[in-house]
Every structure is written in C-alpha cells, then in structure tokens.
Amino acid sequence: MIIEVTTEAQVNDLQAVQSGLRAFNEHHLGKSKARIAVFLRDPDTGAVRGGAVGFIADTEILIDWVWVDDALRGQGYGRRLLCSLEDRAVEEGCTRVTLNTFTFQAPDFYPRLGYRKIAEIPDFLCGHTKTYFRKSLL
C-alpha cells in the first residue's frame, strides 16, 4: 500500500472515502433514509440565495449546512428554511435534530427556535468556539 498526501484531491477519490465511511457507518447505524435540502431561490433568476441541508439517520436529522445570503439576513428566511426542513424531517419519521455552528455564524439564532446547547468546543478554529445544538421534534 502507498500513502499519498495531497491538497488537491480528485473528486472520485473523495467520493471513494465518503462511500467507504458511509458503508461502515451504515453497518453500525443503519442505512441513512434520505438527504433533505430546502432552498431559498430568487424568483427572477432561480439563483440559490440560501438553504438548509441535512440527512436522516434512524430517527434523527443531522443538519450539515444552513446559509442565507448576507443581503437577505434578518428577514426571517433562516427561520423559514429551518422550519421547512424540520417539517419534512417529521414527515420522514424524525424525532430529533442536531446541528453545529461557530461563534461567527449564528449561535444565538438557534436557541430562539427551540434548540438547546449540548456541547461546546472553545478555540476550535482561529479562536472561534464550535457549539452543538439539539432539538426535539416531538
């Protein structure tokens, strides 16, 4: 075997690692049910101006990404995106949601939507704290 170190990984190599890890995890956790995505689109251009993306494992949705374009923040779109994702997760049988954020992102946003802090890692990257949140969907 050869160990290769690179900062320019090929897409197919990254997909091989992801597929291998997914198969290993599914052996222990069961197969992921679905990837769920909610997008905020510009009605004129169709461009994505925000979104929330996660995947379902067992009865939990794990949210990977939540983003709203800077020009649209503070207008309720983040709340609407998350609520839409949560509603769909409930339809898929989820009872709980977990996500994480950095101090420069939106750590004060999630508690206002019923999320509770479950863990925190100070000085995770560049002096920023990484905070994990969870919410019951029951």
DSSP file (Angstrom, degrees, kcal/mol; ACC not computed):
  #  RESIDUE AA STRUCTURE BP1 BP2  ACC     N-H-->O    O-->H-N    N-H-->O    O-->H-N    TCO  KAPPA ALPHA  PHI   PSI    X-CA   Y-CA   Z-CA
    1    1 A M              0   0    0      0, 0.0     2,-0.4     0, 0.0     0, 0.0   0.000 360.0 360.0 360.0 149.6    0.0    0.0    0.0
    2    2 A I        -     0   0    0      2,-0.0     2,-0.6     0, 0.0     0, 0.0  -0.958 360.0-141.9-119.0 133.9    1.1    3.6   -0.7
    3    3 A I        -     0   0    0     -2,-0.4     2,-0.5     2,-0.0     0, 0.0  -0.861  20.9-169.1 -94.0 123.8    0.3    6.6    1.5
    4    4 A E        -     0   0    0     -2,-0.6     2,-0.5     2,-0.0    -2,-0.0  -0.964   5.9-165.1-117.0 127.8   -0.5    9.7   -0.7
    5    5 A V        +     0   0    0     -2,-0.5     2,-0.3     4,-0.0    -2,-0.0  -0.945  21.1 159.4-111.6 130.7   -0.8   13.1    0.8
    6    6 A T        -     0   0    0     -2,-0.5     3,-0.2     1,-0.1    -2,-0.0  -0.994  43.1-158.3-149.4 152.7   -2.3   15.9   -1.3
    7    7 A T  S    S+     0   0    0     -2,-0.3    -1,-0.1     1,-0.2    -2,-0.0   0.239  96.7  59.8-106.8   7.6   -4.0   19.3   -1.1
    8    8 A E  S    S+     0   0    0      2,-0.0    -1,-0.2     0, 0.0     2,-0.0  -0.432  75.0 179.5-132.2  58.2   -5.6   18.7   -4.5
    9    9 A A        -     0   0    0     -3,-0.2     2,-0.2     1,-0.1    -4,-0.0  -0.294  28.6-118.0 -64.2 143.4   -7.7   15.6   -4.1
   10   10 A Q     >  -     0   0    0      1,-0.1     4,-2.2     4,-0.0     3,-0.4  -0.546  19.9-119.9 -80.1 147.5   -9.7   14.3   -7.1
   11   11 A V  H  > S+     0   0    0      1,-0.2     4,-2.5     2,-0.2     5,-0.2   0.894 113.1  52.4 -56.0 -44.6  -13.4   14.2   -6.8
   12   12 A N  H  > S+     0   0    0      1,-0.2     4,-1.6     2,-0.2    -1,-0.2   0.838 108.6  50.9 -66.0 -31.1  -13.6   10.4   -7.4
   13   13 A D  H  > S+     0   0    0     -3,-0.4     4,-1.8     2,-0.2    -1,-0.2   0.909 110.8  48.2 -70.2 -41.9  -11.0    9.8   -4.6
   14   14 A L  H  X S+     0   0    0     -4,-2.2     4,-2.5     1,-0.2    -2,-0.2   0.905 110.6  51.9 -62.4 -41.4  -13.0   11.9   -2.2
   15   15 A Q  H  X S+     0   0    0     -4,-2.5     4,-2.8     1,-0.2    -1,-0.2   0.855 105.6  55.5 -64.5 -34.6  -16.2   10.0   -3.2
   16   16 A A  H  X S+     0   0    0     -4,-1.6     4,-2.3     2,-0.2    -1,-0.2   0.914 110.1  44.9 -64.1 -42.6  -14.4    6.7   -2.5
   17   17 A V  H  X S+     0   0    0     -4,-1.8     4,-2.5     2,-0.2     5,-0.2   0.923 114.7  48.7 -66.2 -44.2  -13.6    7.8    1.0
   18   18 A Q  H  X S+     0   0    0     -4,-2.5     4,-2.6     1,-0.2    -2,-0.2   0.921 112.7  47.4 -62.5 -44.4  -17.1    9.1    1.6
   19   19 A S  H  X S+     0   0    0     -4,-2.8     4,-2.4     2,-0.2    -1,-0.2   0.902 112.3  49.9 -64.4 -41.7  -18.7    5.9    0.2
   20   20 A G  H  X S+     0   0    0     -4,-2.3     4,-2.1    -5,-0.2    -2,-0.2   0.919 113.4  45.1 -63.5 -43.9  -16.4    3.7    2.3
   21   21 A L  H  X S+     0   0    0     -4,-2.5     4,-3.0     2,-0.2     5,-0.2   0.907 111.9  52.7 -66.6 -41.2  -17.2    5.6    5.5
   22   22 A R  H  X S+     0   0    0     -4,-2.6     4,-2.7    -5,-0.2    -2,-0.2   0.923 110.1  48.0 -60.0 -44.7  -20.9    5.7    4.7
   23   23 A A  H  X S+     0   0    0     -4,-2.4     4,-1.4     2,-0.2    -1,-0.2   0.913 113.0  48.1 -63.0 -43.1  -20.9    1.9    4.3
   24   24 A F  H  X S+     0   0    0     -4,-2.1     4,-0.9     1,-0.2     3,-0.3   0.943 114.1  46.0 -62.2 -48.1  -19.0    1.4    7.5
   25   25 A N  H >X S+     0   0    0     -4,-3.0     4,-3.0     1,-0.2     3,-0.8   0.900 108.7  55.4 -62.6 -41.6  -21.3    3.7    9.4
   26   26 A E  H 3X S+     0   0    0     -4,-2.7     4,-1.9     1,-0.3    -1,-0.2   0.815  99.8  61.3 -63.4 -29.5  -24.5    2.1    8.0
   27   27 A H  H 3< S+     0   0    0     -4,-1.4    -1,-0.3    -3,-0.3    -2,-0.2   0.862 118.1  28.9 -62.0 -34.7  -23.3   -1.3    9.2
   28   28 A H  H << S+     0   0    0     -4,-0.9    -2,-0.2    -3,-0.8    -1,-0.2   0.756 134.6  28.5 -96.6 -29.5  -23.5    0.1   12.7
   29   29 A L  H  < S-     0   0    0     -4,-3.0    -3,-0.2     1,-0.2    -2,-0.2   0.510 107.2-109.1-112.4  -8.0  -26.2    2.8   12.5
   30   30 A G     <  -     0   0    0     -4,-1.9    -1,-0.2    -5,-0.4     2,-0.2  -0.076  52.8 -49.8  89.9 160.4  -28.5    1.5    9.7
   31   31 A K        -     0   0    0      1,-0.1    27,-0.5    -4,-0.1     2,-0.1  -0.431  60.1-110.0 -70.7 136.0  -28.9    3.0    6.3
   32   32 A S        -     0   0    0     -2,-0.2    25,-0.2    25,-0.1     3,-0.1  -0.431  24.4-147.2 -61.6 137.5  -29.5    6.7    6.0
   33   33 A K        -     0   0    0     23,-1.4     2,-0.3     1,-0.3    -1,-0.1   0.924  60.6 -28.0 -76.6 -45.2  -33.0    7.3    4.9
   34   34 A A  E     -A   56   0A   0     22,-0.6    22,-2.9     2,-0.0     2,-0.5  -0.994  45.8-119.0-166.6 155.6  -32.6   10.5    2.8
   35   35 A R  E     -A   55   0A   0     -2,-0.3     2,-0.4    20,-0.2    20,-0.3  -0.932  35.2-159.2-100.3 132.1  -30.8   13.7    2.2
   36   36 A I  E     +A   54   0A   0     18,-2.8    18,-2.6    -2,-0.5     2,-0.4  -0.941  12.1 179.2-117.1 134.7  -33.1   16.6    2.6
   37   37 A A  E     -A   53   0A   0     -2,-0.4     2,-0.4    16,-0.2    16,-0.2  -0.998  10.9-169.4-135.6 139.6  -32.5   20.1    1.2
   38   38 A V  E     -A   52   0A   0     14,-2.5    14,-2.2    -2,-0.4     2,-0.4  -0.998  15.6-162.9-125.7 129.4  -34.5   23.3    1.3
   39   39 A F  E     -A   51   0A   0     -2,-0.4     2,-0.6    12,-0.2    12,-0.3  -0.884  18.9-146.5-119.1 146.7  -33.5   26.2   -0.9
   40   40 A L  E     -A   50   0A   0     10,-2.7     9,-3.9    -2,-0.4    10,-0.9  -0.955  31.8-169.5-105.2 113.6  -34.3   29.9   -1.0
   41   41 A R  E     -A   48   0A   0     -2,-0.6     7,-0.2     7,-0.2     6,-0.1  -0.831  28.2-116.4-113.2 144.1  -34.4   30.9   -4.7
   42   42 A D     >  -     0   0    0      5,-2.7     4,-2.4    -2,-0.4     5,-0.1  -0.630  25.4-142.3 -69.6 126.0  -34.5   34.2   -6.4
   43   43 A P  T  4 S+     0   0    0      0, 0.0    -1,-0.1     0, 0.0    -2,-0.0   0.760  95.7  44.0 -67.5 -23.3  -37.9   34.2   -8.2
   44   44 A D  T  4 S+     0   0    0      3,-0.1    -2,-0.0     1,-0.1    -3,-0.0   0.887 129.3  19.8 -87.0 -42.1  -36.4   36.1  -11.2
   45   45 A T  T  4 S-     0   0    0      2,-0.1     3,-0.1     0, 0.0    -1,-0.1   0.672  89.4-129.8-103.8 -20.0  -33.1   34.3  -11.8
   46   46 A G     <  +     0   0    0     -4,-2.4     2,-0.1     1,-0.3     3,-0.0   0.465  55.0 151.7  80.5   0.6  -33.6   31.0  -10.0
   47   47 A A        -     0   0    0     -6,-0.1    -5,-2.7     1,-0.1     2,-0.5  -0.370  52.8-112.4 -66.3 142.2  -30.3   31.6   -8.2
   48   48 A V  E     +A   41   0A   0     -7,-0.2    -7,-0.2     1,-0.1    -1,-0.1  -0.654  37.7 172.5 -76.2 124.6  -30.0   30.0   -4.8
   49   49 A R  E     -     0   0A   0     -9,-3.9    20,-3.2    -2,-0.5     2,-0.3   0.339  66.1  -8.9-114.6   1.2  -29.8   32.7   -2.1
   50   50 A G  E     +AB  40  68A   0    -10,-0.9   -10,-2.7    18,-0.3    -1,-0.3  -0.948  63.4 170.9 179.3 169.1  -30.0   30.4    0.9
   51   51 A G  E     -AB  39  67A   0     16,-3.0    16,-2.8    -2,-0.3     2,-0.4  -0.967  24.8-136.5 180.0 166.4  -30.6   26.9    2.0
   52   52 A A  E     -AB  38  66A   0    -14,-2.2   -14,-2.5    -2,-0.3     2,-0.4  -0.991  24.3-175.4-138.8 131.4  -30.5   24.2    4.7
   53   53 A V  E     +AB  37  65A   0     12,-2.5    11,-2.3    -2,-0.4    12,-1.9  -0.991  14.6 141.2-134.6 134.5  -29.2   20.7    4.0
   54   54 A G  E     -AB  36  63A   0    -18,-2.6   -18,-2.8    -2,-0.4     2,-0.3  -0.925  33.7-125.7-154.5 179.7  -29.1   17.6    6.2
   55   55 A F  E     -AB  35  62A   0      7,-1.9     7,-2.8    -2,-0.3     2,-0.5  -0.979  19.4-123.4-137.3 153.5  -29.5   13.9    6.2
   56   56 A I  E     +AB  34  61A   0    -22,-2.9   -23,-1.4    -2,-0.3   -22,-0.6  -0.809  24.7 176.8 -98.8 130.2  -31.7   11.5    8.1
   57   57 A A  E >   - B   0  60A   0      3,-2.7     3,-2.1    -2,-0.5     2,-0.3  -0.983  67.6 -42.5-131.1 120.8  -30.2    8.6   10.1
   58   58 A D  T 3  S-     0   0    0    -27,-0.5   -25,-0.1    -2,-0.4   -28,-0.0  -0.460 124.8 -26.0  59.2-118.6  -32.6    6.5   12.1
   59   59 A T  T 3  S+     0   0    0     -2,-0.3    36,-3.2    35,-0.1    37,-1.3   0.050 121.8  89.4-112.5  24.9  -35.0    9.0   13.6
   60   60 A E  E <   -Bc  57  96A   0     -3,-2.1    -3,-2.7    34,-0.2     2,-0.5  -0.950  61.3-148.3-123.8 140.9  -32.6   12.0   13.7
   61   61 A I  E     -Bc  56  97A   0     35,-2.4    37,-2.3    -2,-0.4     2,-0.7  -0.944  12.1-157.9-104.6 128.9  -31.9   14.6   11.1
   62   62 A L  E     -Bc  55  98A   0     -7,-2.8    -7,-1.9    -2,-0.5     2,-0.6  -0.922  11.3-146.7-106.2 112.6  -28.3   15.9   11.1
   63   63 A I  E     +B   54   0A   0     35,-2.7    37,-0.5    -2,-0.7    -9,-0.3  -0.701  20.3 177.1 -87.4 122.9  -28.1   19.3    9.6
   64   64 A D  E     +     0   0A   0    -11,-2.3     2,-0.4    -2,-0.6   -10,-0.2   0.878  63.8  19.6 -88.1 -45.1  -24.9   19.9    7.7
   65   65 A W  E     +B   53   0A   0    -12,-1.9   -12,-2.5     2,-0.0     2,-0.4  -0.984  48.0 173.9-137.1 138.1  -25.4   23.4    6.3
   66   66 A V  E     +B   52   0A   0     -2,-0.4     2,-0.3   -14,-0.2   -14,-0.2  -0.964  22.1 159.8-137.3 124.7  -27.6   26.4    6.9
   67   67 A W  E     -B   51   0A   0    -16,-2.8   -16,-3.0    -2,-0.4     2,-0.4  -0.995  20.4-175.7-149.7 139.1  -26.9   29.6    4.9
   68   68 A V  E     -B   50   0A   0     -2,-0.3   -18,-0.3   -18,-0.3     5,-0.1  -0.998  41.4-102.8-131.8 132.1  -28.7   32.8    3.9
   69   69 A D    >>  -     0   0    0    -20,-3.2     3,-2.2    -2,-0.4     4,-0.6  -0.183  32.9-117.7 -49.6 138.9  -27.2   35.4    1.6
   70   70 A D  G >4 S+     0   0    0      1,-0.3     3,-1.0     2,-0.2    -1,-0.1   0.851 113.5  57.9 -50.3 -40.6  -25.9   38.4    3.6
   71   71 A A  G 34 S+     0   0    0      1,-0.2    -1,-0.3     3,-0.0    -2,-0.1   0.666 110.2  44.3 -67.8 -15.5  -28.3   40.7    1.8
   72   72 A L  G X4 S+     0   0    0     -3,-2.2     3,-1.0   -23,-0.2     5,-0.5   0.415  84.4 118.9-109.6  -0.6  -31.3   38.6    3.0
   73   73 A R  T <<  +     0   0    0     -3,-1.0    -4,-0.0    -4,-0.6    -3,-0.0  -0.311  68.8  30.9 -68.5 151.0  -30.4   38.1    6.6
   74   74 A G  T 3  S+     0   0    0      1,-0.0    -1,-0.2    -2,-0.0    -4,-0.0   0.586  92.3  98.5  80.8  10.7  -32.7   39.3    9.3
   75   75 A Q  S <  S-     0   0    0     -3,-1.0    -2,-0.1     0, 0.0    -1,-0.0   0.250 101.9 -99.7-113.5  10.3  -35.8   38.9    7.2
   76   76 A G  S  > S+     0   0    0     -4,-0.0     4,-2.1     3,-0.0     5,-0.1   0.467  89.0 119.5  89.9   1.1  -37.0   35.6    8.6
   77   77 A Y  H  > S+     0   0    0     -5,-0.5     4,-2.8     2,-0.2     5,-0.2   0.897  72.6  53.6 -69.4 -38.6  -35.6   33.4    5.8
   78   78 A G  H  > S+     0   0    0      1,-0.2     4,-2.4     2,-0.2     5,-0.2   0.924 110.5  47.6 -59.9 -44.5  -33.3   31.4    8.1
   79   79 A R  H  > S+     0   0    0      1,-0.2     4,-2.7     2,-0.2     5,-0.2   0.923 112.9  48.5 -60.7 -46.1  -36.2   30.6   10.4
   80   80 A R  H  X S+     0   0    0     -4,-2.1     4,-2.2     2,-0.2    -2,-0.2   0.887 111.0  50.5 -65.2 -38.9  -38.4   29.6    7.4
   81   81 A L  H  X S+     0   0    0     -4,-2.8     4,-2.2     2,-0.2    -2,-0.2   0.948 113.8  44.1 -62.8 -48.7  -35.7   27.4    5.9
   82   82 A L  H  X S+     0   0    0     -4,-2.4     4,-2.9     1,-0.2    -2,-0.2   0.912 113.1  50.8 -64.8 -42.2  -35.1   25.5    9.2
   83   83 A C  H  X S+     0   0    0     -4,-2.7     4,-2.6     1,-0.2    -1,-0.2   0.900 110.8  49.8 -62.5 -39.6  -38.8   25.1    9.9
   84   84 A S  H  X S+     0   0    0     -4,-2.2     4,-2.0    -5,-0.2    -1,-0.2   0.909 112.2  47.5 -64.8 -41.4  -39.4   23.7    6.4
   85   85 A L  H  X S+     0   0    0     -4,-2.2     4,-2.2     2,-0.2    -2,-0.2   0.916 113.1  48.5 -65.3 -43.2  -36.5   21.3    6.9
   86   86 A E  H  X S+     0   0    0     -4,-2.9     4,-2.4     2,-0.2    -2,-0.2   0.913 109.4  52.8 -63.3 -43.4  -37.8   20.2   10.3
   87   87 A D  H  X S+     0   0    0     -4,-2.6     4,-1.9     1,-0.2    -1,-0.2   0.917 111.4  46.2 -58.7 -44.3  -41.4   19.7    9.0
   88   88 A R  H  X S+     0   0    0     -4,-2.0     4,-1.4     1,-0.2    -1,-0.2   0.886 109.6  54.8 -66.4 -37.7  -40.1   17.5    6.2
   89   89 A A  H  <>S+     0   0    0     -4,-2.2     5,-2.8     1,-0.2    -2,-0.2   0.900 106.5  51.0 -62.1 -40.6  -38.0   15.6    8.7
   90   90 A V  H ><5S+     0   0    0     -4,-2.4     3,-1.9     1,-0.2    -1,-0.2   0.920 106.9  53.9 -62.0 -43.7  -41.0   14.9   10.9
   91   91 A E  H 3<5S+     0   0    0     -4,-1.9    -1,-0.2     1,-0.3    -2,-0.2   0.818 107.2  52.8 -58.3 -30.4  -42.9   13.6    7.8
   92   92 A E  T 3<5S-     0   0    0     -4,-1.4    -1,-0.3    -3,-0.2    -2,-0.2   0.392 129.3 -97.4 -87.7   2.4  -39.9   11.2    7.3
   93   93 A G  T < 5S+     0   0    0     -3,-1.9    -3,-0.2     1,-0.3     2,-0.2   0.574  70.3 152.4  97.0  10.3  -40.2   10.0   10.9
   94   94 A C      < +     0   0    0     -5,-2.8    -1,-0.3    -6,-0.1   -34,-0.2  -0.474  23.3 179.3 -76.5 145.2  -37.6   12.1   12.7
   95   95 A T        +     0   0    0    -36,-3.2    42,-3.1     1,-0.2    43,-0.6   0.424  67.4  32.2-118.6  -6.7  -38.0   12.9   16.3
   96   96 A R  E     -cD  60 136A   0    -37,-1.3   -35,-2.4    40,-0.3     2,-0.4  -0.996  58.8-154.9-153.3 152.2  -34.8   14.9   16.8
   97   97 A V  E     -cD  61 135A   0     38,-2.5    38,-2.2    -2,-0.3     2,-0.4  -0.987   9.4-171.0-131.0 141.4  -32.5   17.3   15.0
   98   98 A T  E     +cD  62 134A   0    -37,-2.3   -35,-2.7    -2,-0.4     2,-0.3  -0.988  14.4 153.7-131.9 141.9  -28.8   18.1   15.7
   99   99 A L  E     - D   0 133A   0     34,-2.1    34,-3.1    -2,-0.4     2,-0.3  -0.946  24.1-141.8-153.3 171.3  -26.6   20.8   14.2
  100  100 A N  E     + D   0 132A   0    -37,-0.5     2,-0.3    -2,-0.3    32,-0.2  -0.966  15.0 178.5-139.9 159.5  -23.5   22.8   14.9
  101  101 A T  E     - D   0 131A   0     30,-2.3    30,-3.1    -2,-0.3     2,-0.2  -0.960  24.0-117.6-151.9 163.7  -22.3   26.3   14.4
  102  102 A F  E >   - D   0 130A   0     -2,-0.3     3,-1.6    28,-0.2     4,-0.4  -0.648  34.0-107.6-101.9 163.5  -19.3   28.6   15.1
  103  103 A T  T 3  S+     0   0    0     26,-1.4     5,-0.1     1,-0.3    27,-0.1   0.791 120.5  53.3 -61.2 -28.1  -19.3   31.8   17.2
  104  104 A F  T 3  S+     0   0    0     25,-0.2    -1,-0.3     2,-0.1    24,-0.0   0.506 109.9  52.8 -85.9  -2.9  -19.0   33.9   14.0
  105  105 A Q  S <  S-     0   0    0     -3,-1.6    -2,-0.1     0, 0.0     3,-0.1   0.694 121.2 -52.9 -96.5-101.6  -22.1   32.2   12.4
  106  106 A A    >>  +     0   0    0     -4,-0.4     4,-1.1     1,-0.1     3,-0.9  -0.233  64.6 145.5-143.3  52.1  -25.3   32.1   14.4
  107  107 A P  T 34 S+     0   0    0      0, 0.0    -1,-0.1     0, 0.0    -4,-0.1   0.776  82.2  49.1 -65.6 -23.2  -25.1   30.7   17.9
  108  108 A D  T 3> S+     0   0    0      1,-0.1     4,-0.6    -5,-0.1    -2,-0.1   0.652 101.9  65.4 -86.4 -15.7  -27.8   33.0   19.2
  109  109 A F  T X4 S+     0   0    0     -3,-0.9     3,-0.5     1,-0.2     4,-0.5   0.920  94.5  55.1 -71.3 -46.0  -30.2   32.2   16.4
  110  110 A Y  G ><>S+     0   0    0     -4,-1.1     5,-2.0     1,-0.2     3,-1.6   0.869 100.3  55.7 -66.1 -41.5  -30.8   28.5   17.2
  111  111 A P  G >45S+     0   0    0      0, 0.0     3,-1.6     0, 0.0    -1,-0.2   0.846 101.0  61.3 -59.6 -29.9  -32.0   28.8   20.8
  112  112 A R  G <<5S+     0   0    0     -4,-0.6    -2,-0.2    -3,-0.5    -3,-0.1   0.707 103.8  50.9 -67.3 -17.3  -34.7   31.2   19.6
  113  113 A L  G < 5S-     0   0    0     -3,-1.6    -1,-0.3    -4,-0.5    -3,-0.1   0.216 131.8 -91.0-102.8  12.9  -36.0   28.3   17.5
  114  114 A G  T < 5S+     0   0    0     -3,-1.6    22,-0.3     1,-0.3     2,-0.2   0.526  80.1 139.9  94.6   6.1  -36.1   25.9   20.4
  115  115 A Y      < -     0   0    0     -5,-2.0     2,-0.4    -6,-0.1    -1,-0.3  -0.578  37.3-151.5 -81.4 145.4  -32.6   24.4   20.1
  116  116 A R  E     -E  134   0A   0     18,-2.8    18,-2.0    -2,-0.2     2,-0.2  -0.947  21.3-110.9-119.1 142.8  -30.6   23.7   23.2
  117  117 A K  E     +E  133   0A   0     -2,-0.4    16,-0.3    16,-0.2     3,-0.1  -0.495  36.6 170.2 -69.4 130.7  -26.8   23.7   23.5
  118  118 A I  E     +     0   0A   0     14,-2.8     2,-0.3     1,-0.4    15,-0.2   0.588  63.2   3.0-116.3 -18.1  -25.5   20.2   24.1
  119  119 A A  E     -E  132   0A   0     13,-1.2    13,-2.8     2,-0.0    -1,-0.4  -0.984  54.8-164.4-163.8 158.9  -21.7   20.7   23.7
  120  120 A E  E     -E  131   0A   0     -2,-0.3    11,-0.2    11,-0.2     9,-0.0  -0.988   7.2-160.6-151.0 137.6  -19.2   23.4   23.0
  121  121 A I  E >   -E  130   0A   0      9,-2.9     9,-2.2    -2,-0.3     3,-0.7  -0.920  20.9-147.9-121.4 103.4  -15.5   23.3   21.9
  122  122 A P  E 3  S+     0   0A   0      0, 0.0     7,-0.2     0, 0.0     6,-0.1  -0.326  78.2  11.6 -67.5 152.6  -13.7   26.6   22.7
  123  123 A D  E 3  S+     0   0A   0      4,-0.4     6,-0.2     2,-0.1     3,-0.2   0.869  78.9 153.3  49.8  45.2  -10.9   27.8   20.4
  124  124 A F  E <   -     0   0A   0      4,-2.4     2,-0.4    -3,-0.7     5,-0.2   0.962  69.6  -1.6 -69.4 -53.0  -11.9   25.2   17.8
  125  125 A L  E >  S-E  128   0A   0      3,-1.1     3,-2.9     1,-0.0    -1,-0.3  -0.989 135.8 -14.5-140.8 130.9  -10.5   27.2   14.8
  126  126 A C  T 3  S-     0   0    0     -2,-0.4     3,-0.1     1,-0.3    -2,-0.1   0.794 126.8 -54.3  51.0  33.9   -8.9   30.6   14.8
  127  127 A G  T 3  S+     0   0    0      1,-0.3    -4,-0.4    -4,-0.1     2,-0.3   0.464 106.6 131.6  83.0   1.2  -10.1   31.3   18.3
  128  128 A H  E <   - E   0 125A   0     -3,-2.9    -4,-2.4    -6,-0.1    -3,-1.1  -0.666  54.1-128.8 -91.4 143.2  -13.8   30.5   17.5
  129  129 A T  E     -     0   0A   0     -2,-0.3   -26,-1.4    -6,-0.2     2,-0.5  -0.689  13.0-144.7 -86.1 139.2  -16.0   28.3   19.6
  130  130 A K  E     -DE 102 121A   0     -9,-2.2    -9,-2.9    -2,-0.3     2,-0.4  -0.930  19.1-165.3-104.2 126.7  -17.9   25.5   17.9
  131  131 A T  E     -DE 101 120A   0    -30,-3.1   -30,-2.3    -2,-0.5     2,-0.4  -0.935   8.6-150.7-119.0 135.4  -21.3   24.8   19.5
  132  132 A Y  E     -DE 100 119A   0    -13,-2.8   -14,-2.8    -2,-0.4   -13,-1.2  -0.859  15.5-169.3-104.7 137.8  -23.5   21.8   19.0
  133  133 A F  E     -DE  99 117A   0    -34,-3.1   -34,-2.1    -2,-0.4     2,-0.3  -0.898   6.4-169.8-125.7 153.7  -27.3   22.1   19.3
  134  134 A R  E     -DE  98 116A   0    -18,-2.0   -18,-2.8    -2,-0.3     2,-0.3  -0.985   1.1-171.7-140.9 151.2  -30.2   19.6   19.5
  135  135 A K  E     -D   97   0A   0    -38,-2.2   -38,-2.5    -2,-0.3     2,-0.3  -0.996  22.4-127.8-144.8 137.6  -33.9   20.0   19.3
  136  136 A S  E     -D   96   0A   0     -2,-0.3   -40,-0.3   -22,-0.3   -41,-0.0  -0.677  11.7-163.3 -81.6 137.6  -36.8   17.6   19.9
  137  137 A L              0   0    0    -42,-3.1   -41,-0.2    -2,-0.3    -1,-0.1   0.271 360.0 360.0-103.1   9.8  -39.3   17.4   17.1
  138  138 A L              0   0    0    -43,-0.6    -1,-0.2   -48,-0.0   -42,-0.1   0.463 360.0 360.0 -82.8 360.0  -42.0   15.7   19.1
